[in-house]
Amino acid sequence: MRCTSLSFLIFIISATLLAAQGNEPVIKYAGEDNRLQARWEWAQVKSRQFEGGYWIGYSIRKQMRKNYYVGTFHSRRSDRLPILGQLIYGTYSSIHDEESDDMSVEDAARIALKLKEIDHENKMMEKEAGMLIRFDRQRNMAEFRTMTLDMEVDLRHAPLLWLGKVTEGESAEMIISLFERLPEDEGQEHALMALGFHEHTQAAAEFIARICDEGKTQDIREKAIFWLGQLQDDRWLPKLIAIAENDPDETLRHKAVFAISQIESEKSIETLSALARNDEDAELRRKALFWLAQEAQQKSVPTIVDITYNDESTEMQEYAVFVLAEINDGDTIPLLIDIAKNHPNMEVRKKAIFWLGQSGDPRAIDTITEIAQLK
């Protein structure tokens, strides 16, 4: 997945009560039955000893970029919460461990350079991501969270029943089974994000696709459409195209356009081009054209130029000029110069002149100077 790819893990060890930072106890599963369902049932029985709320969590392993994180981290050390991996394992390395509120400017610069080096390397590595479900005092599911284990976690002083590492398939099946019992805002939306990290699991992809149509609220359907696009799988283009073209909800149609743009394929480029040229919704056409240019860059130029000269709407022609000026892969200055000099619509010519002026390109300045002298 993108993030935009936008991945997760398993672990089994003796059942031990840790006195962790923030005073949240972590109780680890120690049974012999490694099935996730058996561990979950153990946690439900164990949780009866707690009068307040509690958490159940587990992890999956995923190949991720070294610099890829999911979760929260405070820049000020004094504001920080415990690192999830440190709660689980006792120690867990993080580059942010080197930071402190009283460190020197030089130390801050060295850490920044190290982070930049990691970002530049863009290396893939196996990382753990935790799936955490919070239960309230009435034992109802109240919250779902996904985070890499090198991020901070706020357990709100409630105990964590840790099930260990599980397979991606087991995790996807568990999240799907819990979905309807989760609250919409703090639960289902986050569960869809978590399923988006299970991109190699067919069940997760099929469930996200189903929620695109069957989600109980607009927000839930919107999140499902987003994560379906993040799977970057051509198989789901027909689903997204159908939503973009036919869904009665305008907002969801527009969200589907962005999701289509996230799937890197010739078919997605063709789809965005067709939507930009032909859809009856003017705002959807603009979004399709914008994302076509952002994702396809030079491959989008023929469509943009065609709309600039041949669309029936002056407003759409002007927007196409803006989109053309935004392309940074290749040289579009000559095309903008031609529009500024020769387009039959004066309003479109003025738009091209404006964006040429914004470019700072010497050829653009020469053209603007030439046009000004001809008046």
VOPA-835788 format. One record per residue (C-alpha): residue in one letter; residue number from 1; x, y, z negated. Coordinates in pm, 1 decimal, always signed. Each point is the difference from the previous one (the first is absolute). Layout:
N
<atom res="A" n="NUM" east="X" north="Y" up="Z"/>
...
% end
This chain:
375
<atom res="M" n="1" east="+0.0" north="+0.0" up="+0.0"/>
<atom res="R" n="2" east="+103.2" north="+359.8" up="+45.2"/>
<atom res="C" n="3" east="+45.8" north="+250.6" up="-276.9"/>
<atom res="T" n="4" east="-79.2" north="-10.4" up="+134.9"/>
<atom res="S" n="5" east="+55.1" north="-355.5" up="-31.8"/>
<atom res="L" n="6" east="-145.2" north="+24.9" up="-251.4"/>
<atom res="S" n="7" east="+161.1" north="-588.9" up="-325.4"/>
<atom res="F" n="8" east="+0.3" north="-227.5" up="-361.4"/>
<atom res="L" n="9" east="+89.5" north="-324.1" up="-278.1"/>
<atom res="I" n="10" east="+25.2" north="-312.9" up="-293.1"/>
<atom res="F" n="11" east="+162.7" north="-93.1" up="-331.6"/>
<atom res="I" n="12" east="-32.0" north="-263.9" up="-276.5"/>
<atom res="I" n="13" east="+178.2" north="+8.8" up="-336.1"/>
<atom res="S" n="14" east="-68.8" north="-87.8" up="-364.5"/>
<atom res="A" n="15" east="-291.1" north="+169.0" up="-174.8"/>
<atom res="T" n="16" east="+168.1" north="+266.3" up="-210.4"/>
<atom res="L" n="17" east="-126.2" north="+312.8" up="-167.2"/>
<atom res="L" n="18" east="+226.1" north="+293.9" up="+82.5"/>
<atom res="A" n="19" east="+14.9" north="+321.9" up="-195.7"/>
<atom res="A" n="20" east="+31.8" north="+224.3" up="+305.1"/>
<atom res="Q" n="21" east="+39.1" north="+372.2" up="+48.9"/>
<atom res="G" n="22" east="-324.0" north="+182.2" up="-76.3"/>
<atom res="N" n="23" east="-94.5" north="-280.4" up="-246.0"/>
<atom res="E" n="24" east="-191.1" north="-195.4" up="+265.2"/>
<atom res="P" n="25" east="+46.3" north="-374.9" up="-60.6"/>
<atom res="V" n="26" east="+60.2" north="-221.0" up="+302.3"/>
<atom res="I" n="27" east="-112.3" north="-360.7" up="-33.6"/>
<atom res="K" n="28" east="+135.7" north="-233.9" up="+267.6"/>
<atom res="Y" n="29" east="-160.9" north="-313.8" up="+132.1"/>
<atom res="A" n="30" east="+183.2" north="-319.1" up="-99.4"/>
<atom res="G" n="31" east="-230.7" north="-274.8" up="+124.2"/>
<atom res="E" n="32" east="+92.7" north="-282.3" up="+236.7"/>
<atom res="D" n="33" east="-283.9" north="+56.1" up="+248.6"/>
<atom res="N" n="34" east="+142.3" north="+248.3" up="+248.0"/>
<atom res="R" n="35" east="-324.1" north="+66.5" up="+187.8"/>
<atom res="L" n="36" east="-98.9" north="+365.7" up="-26.5"/>
<atom res="Q" n="37" east="-355.6" north="-93.7" up="-91.7"/>
<atom res="A" n="38" east="+127.0" north="-205.9" up="-297.4"/>
<atom res="R" n="39" east="+216.3" north="+289.1" up="-116.6"/>
<atom res="W" n="40" east="-292.6" north="+239.4" up="+35.6"/>
<atom res="E" n="41" east="-219.3" north="-222.4" up="-214.3"/>
<atom res="W" n="42" east="+277.3" north="-13.0" up="-262.8"/>
<atom res="A" n="43" east="+8.0" north="+380.3" up="-6.4"/>
<atom res="Q" n="44" east="-375.8" north="+26.4" up="-41.4"/>
<atom res="V" n="45" east="+12.0" north="-231.0" up="-302.1"/>
<atom res="K" n="46" east="+305.4" north="+173.3" up="-146.4"/>
<atom res="S" n="47" east="-161.1" north="+342.7" up="+36.1"/>
<atom res="R" n="48" east="-270.0" north="-89.2" up="-254.6"/>
<atom res="Q" n="49" east="+243.8" north="+84.3" up="-278.1"/>
<atom res="F" n="50" east="-2.3" north="+366.7" up="+107.2"/>
<atom res="E" n="51" east="-277.4" north="+227.6" up="-122.0"/>
<atom res="G" n="52" east="+83.1" north="+279.2" up="+243.8"/>
<atom res="G" n="53" east="+83.1" north="-6.2" up="+366.7"/>
<atom res="Y" n="54" east="+277.7" north="-199.1" up="+160.0"/>
<atom res="W" n="55" east="+178.5" north="-60.4" up="+331.2"/>
<atom res="I" n="56" east="+56.1" north="-311.3" up="+208.4"/>
<atom res="G" n="57" east="+287.0" north="+16.4" up="+245.1"/>
<atom res="Y" n="58" east="+214.8" north="-201.7" up="+236.1"/>
<atom res="S" n="59" east="+243.7" north="+66.4" up="+281.4"/>
<atom res="I" n="60" east="+79.0" north="-105.7" up="+355.8"/>
<atom res="R" n="61" east="+328.1" north="+14.4" up="+191.4"/>
<atom res="K" n="62" east="+18.1" north="+200.1" up="+321.3"/>
<atom res="Q" n="63" east="+266.4" north="+109.5" up="+243.0"/>
<atom res="M" n="64" east="+9.9" north="+380.4" up="-25.2"/>
<atom res="R" n="65" east="+235.4" north="+279.9" up="+83.5"/>
<atom res="K" n="66" east="+240.2" north="+63.1" up="-286.0"/>
<atom res="N" n="67" east="-130.2" north="+354.6" up="-35.1"/>
<atom res="Y" n="68" east="-368.5" north="-101.8" up="+2.7"/>
<atom res="Y" n="69" east="-191.8" north="+56.9" up="-321.5"/>
<atom res="V" n="70" east="-362.5" north="-25.6" up="-104.7"/>
<atom res="G" n="71" east="-109.9" north="+170.7" up="-319.3"/>
<atom res="T" n="72" east="+91.8" north="+297.9" up="-217.2"/>
<atom res="F" n="73" east="+329.6" north="+139.9" up="-124.4"/>
<atom res="H" n="74" east="+53.7" north="+314.7" up="-208.4"/>
<atom res="S" n="75" east="+296.0" north="+217.6" up="+90.3"/>
<atom res="R" n="76" east="+43.0" north="+114.0" up="-361.7"/>
<atom res="R" n="77" east="+138.5" north="-281.8" up="-211.4"/>
<atom res="S" n="78" east="-181.8" north="+127.2" up="-310.4"/>
<atom res="D" n="79" east="-333.3" north="-45.4" up="+182.9"/>
<atom res="R" n="80" east="+71.0" north="-351.2" up="+116.4"/>
<atom res="L" n="81" east="-194.1" north="-314.5" up="-76.0"/>
<atom res="P" n="82" east="+142.9" north="-352.8" up="-19.0"/>
<atom res="I" n="83" east="+112.7" north="-165.1" up="+322.6"/>
<atom res="L" n="84" east="-225.9" north="-297.0" up="+75.1"/>
<atom res="G" n="85" east="+295.8" north="-227.4" up="+73.6"/>
<atom res="Q" n="86" east="+160.9" north="+91.0" up="-332.5"/>
<atom res="L" n="87" east="-319.7" north="-92.7" up="-183.4"/>
<atom res="I" n="88" east="-7.1" north="-337.6" up="+173.6"/>
<atom res="Y" n="89" east="+367.0" north="-94.9" up="+13.0"/>
<atom res="G" n="90" east="+156.1" north="+213.1" up="-272.4"/>
<atom res="T" n="91" east="+237.4" north="+163.6" up="+249.4"/>
<atom res="Y" n="92" east="-65.8" north="+116.5" up="+353.4"/>
<atom res="S" n="93" east="+231.3" north="+217.8" up="+206.5"/>
<atom res="S" n="94" east="-111.7" north="+329.8" up="+148.3"/>
<atom res="I" n="95" east="+210.3" north="+276.8" up="+147.3"/>
<atom res="H" n="96" east="-202.7" north="+244.1" up="-211.3"/>
<atom res="D" n="97" east="+151.4" north="-156.1" up="-314.5"/>
<atom res="E" n="98" east="+300.7" north="+225.0" up="+63.4"/>
<atom res="E" n="99" east="-210.7" north="+313.6" up="-32.4"/>
<atom res="S" n="100" east="-43.1" north="+200.0" up="-319.0"/>
<atom res="D" n="101" east="-149.8" north="+336.2" up="-90.4"/>
<atom res="D" n="102" east="+341.2" north="+137.0" up="-103.4"/>
<atom res="M" n="103" east="+206.7" north="-135.6" up="+290.4"/>
<atom res="S" n="104" east="+220.5" north="+245.6" up="+187.8"/>
<atom res="V" n="105" east="-80.2" north="+151.3" up="+336.7"/>
<atom res="E" n="106" east="+290.1" north="-204.7" up="+141.6"/>
<atom res="D" n="107" east="-152.4" north="-324.4" up="-131.4"/>
<atom res="A" n="108" east="-337.0" north="+92.5" up="+149.3"/>
<atom res="A" n="109" east="+170.7" north="+61.1" up="+334.1"/>
<atom res="R" n="110" east="+179.9" north="-336.0" up="-15.2"/>
<atom res="I" n="111" east="-326.1" north="-182.5" up="-67.9"/>
<atom res="A" n="112" east="-167.8" north="+186.0" up="+285.8"/>
<atom res="L" n="113" east="+280.2" north="-107.0" up="+234.7"/>
<atom res="K" n="114" east="-31.7" north="-360.3" up="-115.0"/>
<atom res="L" n="115" east="-374.0" north="+5.2" up="+64.7"/>
<atom res="K" n="116" east="+62.0" north="+150.7" up="+342.5"/>
<atom res="E" n="117" east="+253.9" north="-272.9" up="+76.6"/>
<atom res="I" n="118" east="-254.0" north="-267.9" up="-94.4"/>
<atom res="D" n="119" east="-258.8" north="+169.0" up="+217.5"/>
<atom res="H" n="120" east="+241.9" north="+17.7" up="+293.8"/>
<atom res="E" n="121" east="+96.5" north="-366.9" up="-31.1"/>
<atom res="N" n="122" east="-365.4" north="-100.4" up="+30.4"/>
<atom res="K" n="123" east="+90.2" north="-351.3" up="-113.4"/>
<atom res="M" n="124" east="-258.8" north="-268.4" up="-57.0"/>
<atom res="M" n="125" east="+1.7" north="-192.9" up="-324.8"/>
<atom res="E" n="126" east="-227.6" north="-220.5" up="-205.4"/>
<atom res="K" n="127" east="-188.8" north="+202.8" up="-259.4"/>
<atom res="E" n="128" east="-271.5" north="-78.4" up="-250.5"/>
<atom res="A" n="129" east="-332.2" north="+175.9" up="-6.8"/>
<atom res="G" n="130" east="-236.6" north="-34.1" up="-292.7"/>
<atom res="M" n="131" east="-378.0" north="-33.5" up="+15.4"/>
<atom res="L" n="132" east="-154.7" north="+133.4" up="-322.6"/>
<atom res="I" n="133" east="-366.9" north="-19.7" up="-98.4"/>
<atom res="R" n="134" east="-122.3" north="+190.2" up="-306.3"/>
<atom res="F" n="135" east="-297.9" north="-122.7" up="-203.3"/>
<atom res="D" n="136" east="-192.3" north="+233.9" up="-232.2"/>
<atom res="R" n="137" east="-131.7" north="-75.0" up="-349.9"/>
<atom res="Q" n="138" east="-305.7" north="-168.7" up="+148.4"/>
<atom res="R" n="139" east="+231.2" north="-228.5" up="+203.4"/>
<atom res="N" n="140" east="-110.2" north="+158.3" up="+325.5"/>
<atom res="M" n="141" east="+257.8" north="+69.5" up="+271.0"/>
<atom res="A" n="142" east="+72.1" north="+371.8" up="-12.9"/>
<atom res="E" n="143" east="+306.9" north="+57.7" up="+216.1"/>
<atom res="F" n="144" east="+226.0" north="-162.8" up="+260.0"/>
<atom res="R" n="145" east="+359.2" north="+108.6" up="+52.9"/>
<atom res="T" n="146" east="+278.2" north="-102.5" up="+238.0"/>
<atom res="M" n="147" east="+361.2" north="+102.6" up="-58.8"/>
<atom res="T" n="148" east="+352.7" north="-113.9" up="+65.9"/>
<atom res="L" n="149" east="+166.8" north="-112.7" up="-320.4"/>
<atom res="D" n="150" east="+250.8" north="+288.0" up="+10.5"/>
<atom res="M" n="151" east="-280.5" north="+252.9" up="-63.8"/>
<atom res="E" n="152" east="-145.0" north="+134.3" up="-324.2"/>
<atom res="V" n="153" east="-316.4" north="-145.8" up="-146.7"/>
<atom res="D" n="154" east="-249.1" north="+147.6" up="-246.6"/>
<atom res="L" n="155" east="-166.1" north="-289.8" up="-181.2"/>
<atom res="R" n="156" east="-181.1" north="+242.0" up="-234.2"/>
<atom res="H" n="157" east="+129.2" north="-197.2" up="-298.7"/>
<atom res="A" n="158" east="-195.7" north="-307.2" up="+108.9"/>
<atom res="P" n="159" east="+159.3" north="-346.5" up="+17.4"/>
<atom res="L" n="160" east="+105.6" north="-154.1" up="+332.2"/>
<atom res="L" n="161" east="-60.0" north="-368.9" up="+67.8"/>
<atom res="W" n="162" east="+263.4" north="-80.4" up="+260.9"/>
<atom res="L" n="163" east="-65.4" north="-298.5" up="+227.7"/>
<atom res="G" n="164" east="+333.0" north="+4.7" up="+182.6"/>
<atom res="K" n="165" east="+80.4" north="-18.9" up="+369.3"/>
<atom res="V" n="166" east="-252.9" north="-143.9" up="+242.5"/>
<atom res="T" n="167" east="-18.7" north="-57.0" up="+375.4"/>
<atom res="E" n="168" east="-137.9" north="+263.3" up="+233.1"/>
<atom res="G" n="169" east="-285.4" north="-230.5" up="+99.1"/>
<atom res="E" n="170" east="-103.1" north="-66.2" up="-360.4"/>
<atom res="S" n="171" east="+13.1" north="+370.3" up="-74.1"/>
<atom res="A" n="172" east="-219.3" north="+91.8" up="+297.0"/>
<atom res="E" n="173" east="-259.0" north="-262.5" up="-97.2"/>
<atom res="M" n="174" east="-6.5" north="+128.7" up="-358.6"/>
<atom res="I" n="175" east="-45.6" north="+365.5" up="+101.7"/>
<atom res="I" n="176" east="-279.7" north="-92.9" up="+240.6"/>
<atom res="S" n="177" east="-176.1" north="-202.7" up="-269.8"/>
<atom res="L" n="178" east="+17.1" north="+295.7" up="-242.2"/>
<atom res="F" n="179" east="-92.5" north="+272.6" up="+248.3"/>
<atom res="E" n="180" east="-375.9" north="+29.2" up="-59.4"/>
<atom res="R" n="181" east="+50.7" north="+16.9" up="-378.8"/>
<atom res="L" n="182" east="+243.7" north="+290.0" up="+24.0"/>
<atom res="P" n="183" east="-115.5" north="+363.6" up="-35.3"/>
<atom res="E" n="184" east="+3.1" north="+181.8" up="+332.2"/>
<atom res="D" n="185" east="+237.8" north="+291.3" up="-61.1"/>
<atom res="E" n="186" east="+258.6" north="-143.9" up="-239.2"/>
<atom res="G" n="187" east="-40.6" north="-357.5" up="+112.5"/>
<atom res="Q" n="188" east="-119.9" north="-82.9" up="+349.4"/>
<atom res="E" n="189" east="+192.9" north="+277.7" up="+174.3"/>
<atom res="H" n="190" east="+323.9" north="-110.7" up="-166.4"/>
<atom res="A" n="191" east="-78.9" north="-366.3" up="+68.6"/>
<atom res="L" n="192" east="-28.1" north="+78.4" up="+370.9"/>
<atom res="M" n="193" east="+341.2" north="+163.5" up="-13.3"/>
<atom res="A" n="194" east="+137.0" north="-310.4" up="-171.1"/>
<atom res="L" n="195" east="-150.5" north="-224.6" up="+268.1"/>
<atom res="G" n="196" east="+168.1" north="+220.7" up="+259.7"/>
<atom res="F" n="197" east="+330.8" north="-117.6" up="-144.8"/>
<atom res="H" n="198" east="-104.8" north="-360.6" up="+61.0"/>
<atom res="E" n="199" east="+30.6" north="+52.2" up="+374.9"/>
<atom res="H" n="200" east="+119.2" north="-353.9" up="+68.8"/>
<atom res="T" n="201" east="-310.8" north="-151.8" up="-156.2"/>
<atom res="Q" n="202" east="-288.5" north="-60.5" up="+238.7"/>
<atom res="A" n="203" east="-256.5" north="+5.6" up="-279.9"/>
<atom res="A" n="204" east="+108.9" north="+350.7" up="-105.4"/>
<atom res="A" n="205" east="-23.9" north="+138.3" up="+355.1"/>
<atom res="E" n="206" east="-340.2" north="-157.3" up="+60.9"/>
<atom res="F" n="207" east="-134.1" north="+134.5" up="-328.5"/>
<atom res="I" n="208" east="+120.4" north="+354.5" up="+72.9"/>
<atom res="A" n="209" east="-162.4" north="-21.2" up="+345.0"/>
<atom res="R" n="210" east="-328.5" north="-112.9" up="-157.1"/>
<atom res="I" n="211" east="+1.7" north="+287.9" up="-250.2"/>
<atom res="C" n="212" east="+44.3" north="+243.8" up="+291.3"/>
<atom res="D" n="213" east="-362.4" north="-85.4" up="+84.2"/>
<atom res="E" n="214" east="-143.6" north="-115.9" up="-331.7"/>
<atom res="G" n="215" east="+159.1" north="+230.2" up="-259.2"/>
<atom res="K" n="216" east="-266.9" north="+138.9" up="-232.4"/>
<atom res="T" n="217" east="+116.8" north="+361.5" up="+23.8"/>
<atom res="Q" n="218" east="+154.3" north="+224.5" up="+261.3"/>
<atom res="D" n="219" east="+319.8" north="+27.8" up="-205.3"/>
<atom res="I" n="220" east="+41.8" north="-378.2" up="-19.5"/>
<atom res="R" n="221" east="-57.5" north="-41.6" up="+374.2"/>
<atom res="E" n="222" east="+241.6" north="+286.5" up="+65.3"/>
<atom res="K" n="223" east="+274.4" north="-167.5" up="-203.8"/>
<atom res="A" n="224" east="-61.8" north="-331.8" up="+173.5"/>
<atom res="I" n="225" east="+29.5" north="+164.2" up="+343.1"/>
<atom res="F" n="226" east="+328.1" north="+162.9" up="-103.2"/>
<atom res="W" n="227" east="+153.5" north="-325.1" up="-126.2"/>
<atom res="L" n="228" east="-119.7" north="-196.4" up="+300.9"/>
<atom res="G" n="229" east="+203.0" north="+238.7" up="+214.8"/>
<atom res="Q" n="230" east="+301.4" north="-41.7" up="-228.9"/>
<atom res="L" n="231" east="+3.6" north="-373.3" up="+76.5"/>
<atom res="Q" n="232" east="+120.1" north="+99.8" up="+350.3"/>
<atom res="D" n="233" east="-166.2" north="-298.1" up="+160.5"/>
<atom res="D" n="234" east="-150.9" north="+20.8" up="+349.3"/>
<atom res="R" n="235" east="-264.7" north="-251.5" up="-101.1"/>
<atom res="W" n="236" east="-183.9" north="+270.1" up="-194.7"/>
<atom res="L" n="237" east="-4.7" north="+261.6" up="+278.2"/>
<atom res="P" n="238" east="-346.0" north="-106.2" up="+126.9"/>
<atom res="K" n="239" east="-138.7" north="+46.9" up="-352.0"/>
<atom res="L" n="240" east="+154.0" north="+347.7" up="-33.0"/>
<atom res="I" n="241" east="-102.5" north="+100.6" up="+352.3"/>
<atom res="A" n="242" east="-358.9" north="-102.8" up="-72.3"/>
<atom res="I" n="243" east="-1.7" north="+217.6" up="-311.7"/>
<atom res="A" n="244" east="+156.4" north="+296.5" up="+184.0"/>
<atom res="E" n="245" east="-251.0" north="-20.3" up="+282.4"/>
<atom res="N" n="246" east="-321.5" north="-112.5" up="-166.6"/>
<atom res="D" n="247" east="-9.6" north="+47.0" up="-376.9"/>
<atom res="P" n="248" east="-275.0" north="+242.8" up="-104.8"/>
<atom res="D" n="249" east="+229.1" north="+155.2" up="-262.3"/>
<atom res="E" n="250" east="+207.4" north="+276.5" up="+161.8"/>
<atom res="T" n="251" east="+267.1" north="-6.0" up="-272.2"/>
<atom res="L" n="252" east="+56.0" north="-372.9" up="+42.5"/>
<atom res="R" n="253" east="+23.8" north="+35.9" up="+377.9"/>
<atom res="H" n="254" east="+276.5" north="+255.2" up="-48.4"/>
<atom res="K" n="255" east="+179.4" north="-220.4" up="-255.1"/>
<atom res="A" n="256" east="-8.4" north="-286.0" up="+248.0"/>
<atom res="V" n="257" east="+185.7" north="+215.9" up="+254.1"/>
<atom res="F" n="258" east="+289.5" north="+42.8" up="-242.1"/>
<atom res="A" n="259" east="-2.9" north="-372.0" up="-80.7"/>
<atom res="I" n="260" east="+22.0" north="-80.8" up="+371.6"/>
<atom res="S" n="261" east="+304.0" north="+228.7" up="+28.0"/>
<atom res="Q" n="262" east="+183.1" north="-205.2" up="-263.8"/>
<atom res="I" n="263" east="-2.3" north="-313.1" up="+216.1"/>
<atom res="E" n="264" east="+304.4" north="+23.6" up="+222.4"/>
<atom res="S" n="265" east="-109.7" north="-151.2" up="+329.4"/>
<atom res="E" n="266" east="-81.5" north="+93.8" up="+358.1"/>
<atom res="K" n="267" east="-362.8" north="-81.5" up="-69.0"/>
<atom res="S" n="268" east="-19.4" north="+253.7" up="-284.4"/>
<atom res="I" n="269" east="+156.3" north="+266.3" up="+225.2"/>
<atom res="E" n="270" east="-254.6" north="-77.2" up="+272.7"/>
<atom res="T" n="271" east="-281.5" north="+16.6" up="-254.3"/>
<atom res="L" n="272" east="+106.3" north="+337.8" up="-140.0"/>
<atom res="S" n="273" east="+40.3" north="+136.7" up="+352.2"/>
<atom res="A" n="274" east="-350.3" north="-113.9" up="+95.4"/>
<atom res="L" n="275" east="-150.6" north="+147.3" up="-317.3"/>
<atom res="A" n="276" east="+180.4" north="+330.9" up="+54.8"/>
<atom res="R" n="277" east="-130.0" north="+25.3" up="+356.0"/>
<atom res="N" n="278" east="-351.7" north="-132.8" up="-24.2"/>
<atom res="D" n="279" east="-158.2" north="-8.5" up="-346.9"/>
<atom res="E" n="280" east="-304.5" north="+220.3" up="-54.6"/>
<atom res="D" n="281" east="+121.4" north="+113.8" up="-345.8"/>
<atom res="A" n="282" east="+226.4" north="+302.3" up="+57.4"/>
<atom res="E" n="283" east="+172.3" north="-28.2" up="-339.0"/>
<atom res="L" n="284" east="+65.0" north="-370.5" up="+54.2"/>
<atom res="R" n="285" east="+153.1" north="+81.4" up="+339.1"/>
<atom res="R" n="286" east="+236.4" north="+248.3" up="-164.0"/>
<atom res="K" n="287" east="+102.7" north="-250.7" up="-265.3"/>
<atom res="A" n="288" east="+56.2" north="-269.9" up="+261.3"/>
<atom res="L" n="289" east="+216.4" north="+236.3" up="+206.2"/>
<atom res="F" n="290" east="+200.9" north="+112.7" up="-301.0"/>
<atom res="W" n="291" east="+74.4" north="-352.3" up="-124.4"/>
<atom res="L" n="292" east="+70.3" north="-117.9" up="+352.9"/>
<atom res="A" n="293" east="+270.3" north="+265.8" up="+27.5"/>
<atom res="Q" n="294" east="+139.6" north="-70.8" up="-345.7"/>
<atom res="E" n="295" east="+28.2" north="-374.2" up="+52.7"/>
<atom res="A" n="296" east="+61.9" north="-34.9" up="+373.1"/>
<atom res="Q" n="297" east="+203.0" north="+321.0" up="+55.6"/>
<atom res="Q" n="298" east="+111.2" north="+2.7" up="+367.2"/>
<atom res="K" n="299" east="-248.2" north="-270.5" up="+97.2"/>
<atom res="S" n="300" east="-277.7" north="+238.3" up="-98.9"/>
<atom res="V" n="301" east="+110.7" north="+283.4" up="+232.2"/>
<atom res="P" n="302" east="-200.1" north="-103.7" up="+311.1"/>
<atom res="T" n="303" east="-322.4" north="-6.3" up="-202.0"/>
<atom res="I" n="304" east="+78.3" north="+335.0" up="-166.6"/>
<atom res="V" n="305" east="+84.7" north="+171.0" up="+330.0"/>
<atom res="D" n="306" east="-312.3" north="-140.2" up="+164.8"/>
<atom res="I" n="307" east="-220.3" north="+136.3" up="-278.6"/>
<atom res="T" n="308" east="+184.3" north="+333.9" up="+9.2"/>
<atom res="Y" n="309" east="-88.3" north="+53.7" up="+366.6"/>
<atom res="N" n="310" east="-317.9" north="-198.7" up="+58.9"/>
<atom res="D" n="311" east="-209.8" north="-10.2" up="-317.1"/>
<atom res="E" n="312" east="-328.9" north="+188.0" up="+19.8"/>
<atom res="S" n="313" east="+54.1" north="+160.2" up="-340.6"/>
<atom res="T" n="314" east="+234.3" north="+297.4" up="-31.6"/>
<atom res="E" n="315" east="+28.8" north="-74.2" up="-370.6"/>
<atom res="M" n="316" east="+117.5" north="-353.5" up="+74.4"/>
<atom res="Q" n="317" east="+246.4" north="+128.8" up="+258.9"/>
<atom res="E" n="318" east="+145.1" north="+240.6" up="-256.5"/>
<atom res="Y" n="319" east="+26.0" north="-278.6" up="-257.2"/>
<atom res="A" n="320" east="+184.1" north="-215.9" up="+252.8"/>
<atom res="V" n="321" east="+257.8" north="+278.1" up="+38.5"/>
<atom res="F" n="322" east="+53.4" north="+0.5" up="-376.1"/>
<atom res="V" n="323" east="+41.3" north="-378.9" up="-4.2"/>
<atom res="L" n="324" east="+247.7" north="+19.0" up="+287.4"/>
<atom res="A" n="325" east="+205.5" north="+255.2" up="-192.4"/>
<atom res="E" n="326" east="+8.5" north="-233.1" up="-301.7"/>
<atom res="I" n="327" east="+168.2" north="-287.2" up="+184.5"/>
<atom res="N" n="328" east="+361.4" north="-21.9" up="-116.0"/>
<atom res="D" n="329" east="+109.9" north="-305.5" up="+196.5"/>
<atom res="G" n="330" east="+114.8" north="+137.9" up="+331.9"/>
<atom res="D" n="331" east="-15.7" north="+336.1" up="+171.7"/>
<atom res="T" n="332" east="-348.2" north="+149.1" up="+45.7"/>
<atom res="I" n="333" east="+120.2" north="+358.8" up="+44.9"/>
<atom res="P" n="334" east="-12.1" north="-18.4" up="+383.2"/>
<atom res="L" n="335" east="-361.9" north="-119.9" up="-17.3"/>
<atom res="L" n="336" east="-94.7" north="+284.5" up="-234.9"/>
<atom res="I" n="337" east="+177.0" north="+248.8" up="+229.2"/>
<atom res="D" n="338" east="-199.4" north="-128.0" up="+296.1"/>
<atom res="I" n="339" east="-324.1" north="+37.5" up="-195.8"/>
<atom res="A" n="340" east="+95.4" north="+351.6" up="-111.7"/>
<atom res="K" n="341" east="+70.1" north="+105.1" up="+358.5"/>
<atom res="N" n="342" east="-253.3" north="-188.0" up="+208.4"/>
<atom res="H" n="343" east="-299.9" north="-125.1" up="-196.1"/>
<atom res="P" n="344" east="-325.1" north="+136.5" up="+152.3"/>
<atom res="N" n="345" east="-148.2" north="+79.6" up="-341.8"/>
<atom res="M" n="346" east="+147.5" north="+315.5" up="-153.0"/>
<atom res="E" n="347" east="-86.9" north="-110.9" up="-354.7"/>
<atom res="V" n="348" east="+195.8" north="-321.8" up="+44.2"/>
<atom res="R" n="349" east="+293.0" north="+193.2" up="+145.7"/>
<atom res="K" n="350" east="+4.6" north="+225.9" up="-307.3"/>
<atom res="K" n="351" east="+1.1" north="-307.1" up="-225.8"/>
<atom res="A" n="352" east="+300.4" north="-141.3" up="+185.7"/>
<atom res="I" n="353" east="+181.9" north="+333.1" up="-28.8"/>
<atom res="F" n="354" east="-60.9" north="+2.6" up="-375.1"/>
<atom res="W" n="355" east="+143.5" north="-350.2" up="-50.3"/>
<atom res="L" n="356" east="+295.0" north="+77.6" up="+226.3"/>
<atom res="G" n="357" east="+74.4" north="+293.6" up="-227.2"/>
<atom res="Q" n="358" east="-14.7" north="-225.9" up="-304.3"/>
<atom res="S" n="359" east="+247.7" north="-246.2" up="+153.0"/>
<atom res="G" n="360" east="+302.0" north="+232.3" up="-3.7"/>
<atom res="D" n="361" east="+127.9" north="-172.1" up="+314.9"/>
<atom res="P" n="362" east="+204.0" north="+239.9" up="+221.8"/>
<atom res="R" n="363" east="-192.7" north="-114.0" up="+308.4"/>
<atom res="A" n="364" east="-324.1" north="+83.3" up="-176.9"/>
<atom res="I" n="365" east="+123.5" north="+347.6" up="-95.4"/>
<atom res="D" n="366" east="+115.0" north="+64.3" up="+356.6"/>
<atom res="T" n="367" east="-342.8" north="-102.8" up="+131.2"/>
<atom res="I" n="368" east="-186.6" north="+220.9" up="-247.1"/>
<atom res="T" n="369" east="+228.2" north="+292.1" up="+89.1"/>
<atom res="E" n="370" east="-63.2" north="-60.6" up="+368.2"/>
<atom res="I" n="371" east="-377.9" north="-10.6" up="-46.6"/>
<atom res="A" n="372" east="+6.1" north="+316.5" up="-209.9"/>
<atom res="Q" n="373" east="+195.1" north="+187.8" up="+270.0"/>
<atom res="L" n="374" east="-249.1" north="-102.2" up="+269.1"/>
<atom res="K" n="375" east="-291.0" north="+170.8" up="-173.4"/>
% end
